[in-house]
Amino acid sequence: GPSIKIQAVTIVNETERAVLTGNISSNPPSIVSWYDGSRLLKFEDKVNTTYLIIENARCTDTRTFALTASNVVNMNVTSSMQLIVNCKYYCI
């Protein structure tokens, strides 16, 4: 089944571009999905590398995203990635 290699934590400063990357090893190739909680953010088919890009990150974007890969051999292997956005100002 698929395996996912990730960087578990990504830290950026507010207003920067945040790029979360997943490398998928899978034979046959996987369908790849990014989630924010139960909300599907992005869906790709048969990719080895997948990116979730947040332009102009805000401190409110700090959260954990889930990356799921599935193929016919193994349904749904999931990894979690935490995005931390450092605030320019204190978020209250």
C-alpha positions as MATLAB code, in Angstrom:
seq = 'GPSIKIQAVTIVNETERAVLTGNISSNPPSIVSWYDGSRLLKFEDKVNTTYLIIENARCTDTRTFALTASNVVNMNVTSSMQLIVNCKYYCI';
ca = [
       0.000    0.000    0.000;
       0.941    3.656   -0.064;
       3.383    5.311    2.297;
       3.620    9.026    3.004;
       6.741   11.002    3.913;
       6.118   14.425    5.406;
       7.619   17.153    7.516;
       5.477   16.954   10.633;
       5.665   20.653   11.501;
       5.999   23.665    9.192;
       6.584   27.093   10.710;
       6.195   30.357    8.793;
       5.734   33.990    9.686;
       2.487   35.806    9.053;
       2.118   37.094    5.442;
       4.600   34.480    4.185;
       3.695   31.662    1.823;
       3.255   28.331    3.587;
       4.030   25.191    1.598;
       3.185   21.769    3.042;
       4.691   18.872    1.094;
       3.884   15.179    1.014;
       5.905   12.543   -0.818;
       3.880    9.469   -1.705;
       5.357    6.034   -2.446;
       2.645    3.900   -3.948;
       2.195    1.016   -6.373;
      -0.295    1.246   -7.973;
      -0.371    5.070   -7.789;
      -2.565    6.664   -5.148;
      -5.369    9.140   -4.993;
      -4.218   11.890   -2.626;
      -6.455   14.148   -0.522;
      -5.739   17.058    1.808;
      -8.153   17.764    4.659;
      -8.736   20.527    7.175;
     -10.711   18.538    9.726;
     -13.465   16.894    7.670;
     -13.282   19.533    4.905;
     -11.626   18.379    1.686;
      -9.183   21.052    0.513;
      -7.515   19.396   -2.451;
      -7.713   16.135   -4.392;
      -5.120   14.727   -6.787;
      -4.791   11.491   -8.716;
      -1.604    9.507   -9.366;
       0.956   11.943   -7.956;
       4.256   11.212   -6.200;
       4.596   14.654   -4.658;
       1.738   16.822   -3.461;
       1.689   20.361   -2.137;
      -0.757   22.370   -0.070;
       0.079   26.048   -0.576;
      -1.333   28.857    1.531;
      -0.475   32.272    0.139;
      -0.205   35.102    2.635;
      -0.541   32.914    5.743;
      -2.327   34.347    8.749;
      -1.995   33.366   12.400;
      -5.555   32.017   12.177;
      -4.253   29.446    9.656;
      -2.380   27.664   12.477;
      -3.844   24.156   12.551;
      -3.253   20.510   11.737;
      -3.918   19.284    8.220;
      -4.381   15.662    7.199;
      -2.934   14.117    4.050;
      -4.547   10.869    2.930;
      -3.329    8.493    0.219;
      -5.309    5.501   -0.988;
      -4.989    2.938   -3.755;
      -6.683   -0.349   -4.617;
      -4.291   -2.289   -2.362;
      -4.755   -0.232    0.787;
      -7.502    2.257    1.490;
      -6.570    5.457    3.275;
      -3.132    5.884    4.800;
      -3.164    9.219    6.638;
      -0.453   11.528    7.963;
      -0.971   14.711    9.945;
       0.956   17.929    9.394;
       0.936   20.897   11.699;
       1.195   24.410   10.322;
       2.301   27.080   12.774;
       2.025   30.698   11.679;
       3.921   33.135   13.866;
       1.868   36.286   14.475;
       3.194   39.709   13.634;
       0.909   40.966   16.367;
      -0.424   39.063   19.316;
      -3.533   37.165   18.302;
      -6.202   37.457   20.952;
];
